[in-house]
Amino acid sequence: MHYGSARPEILTYDPFKAIIAPRPIGWIGTLNADGIPNLAPYSFFMPMGSNPHMIAFSSEGMKHSSINAQARGEFTFSLATDALKDAMNVSSGAHPDGANEFALAGLTLGQPVEIATPFVAESPAALECVTLSVEPLVDRHGTKIDRYLVVGEVVQTHIRDEYIVDGRFDTAGAAPISRLGYRDYATTDRLWELMRPDD
Ligand SMILES: Cc1cc2nc3c(=O)[nH]c(=O)nc-3n(C[C@H](O)[C@H](O)[C@H](O)COP(=O)(O)O)c2cc1C
């Protein structure tokens, strides 16, 4: 099977997100114009590179997170984990500006060091970011498509002490969740190692 813009009927739902899976979830914290915390998950999310460490998320329409990240010039990332999945889900609701999803989801505000935006204190790891750009995306015809790529530079990394084991971040212990297609998620709790040919 192959197809272009018209999906065959046998595919009830668009499999795009099920194919590009698992996707890490950027659990994005921001502050609104009144300084009220905002929190929402974004799975169109990726690390963009290291030194400096950069991360990006894509917003389908300008939502609170991208508006706030642009206006305030900063945002946070918190690692969404199996233990925090219900809170992550609550924070994805279409809550009005100023709703404070941290409070709605029963989460504690983690205190940032270099910026003003809080992160999820319960999360095993979090990043403070300075917004570098909020770019409207265009399609192949150059038409703006109401999608926005938010890129940030990491200025502080927070790791809860219990997740540092033998000098490494304990990913399996943290059990991060990732987004698949449809309403599916996966938990990373078992790792395997593969050495490179040049190691
Ligand atoms: C796991 C998950 C991943 C999501 N990823 C995205 C995404 O990448 N882009 C997007 O625009 N919305 C995404 N959403 C929906 C937003 O989280 C939702 O629209 C939310 O209300 C936006 O909040 P905000 O307006 O406070 O930014 C996702 C929802 C869930 C549950």
The ligand as an ORCA input file, in Angstrom:
! r2SCAN-3c Opt
* xyz 0 1
  C       0.352     13.209     24.849
  C      -0.135     14.450     24.159
  C       0.662     15.063     23.210
  C       0.241     16.235     22.581
  N       1.059     16.797     21.629
  C       0.682     17.956     21.016
  C       1.537     18.560     20.061
  O       2.636     18.089     19.765
  N       1.123     19.723     19.487
  C      -0.064     20.305     19.815
  O      -0.374     21.368     19.266
  N      -0.890     19.741     20.733
  C      -0.547     18.590     21.345
  N      -1.365     18.020     22.285
  C      -2.583     18.719     22.699
  C      -2.255     19.811     23.718
  O      -1.617     19.273     24.863
  C      -3.563     20.507     24.131
  O      -4.112     21.175     23.005
  C      -3.386     21.472     25.282
  O      -4.648     21.933     25.706
  C      -2.539     22.676     24.901
  O      -2.401     23.451     26.073
  P      -1.897     24.954     26.060
  O      -2.899     25.772     25.299
  O      -1.854     25.302     27.519
  O      -0.532     24.985     25.418
  C      -1.009     16.811     22.909
  C      -1.827     16.186     23.867
  C      -1.400     15.000     24.478
  C      -2.290     14.333     25.491
*
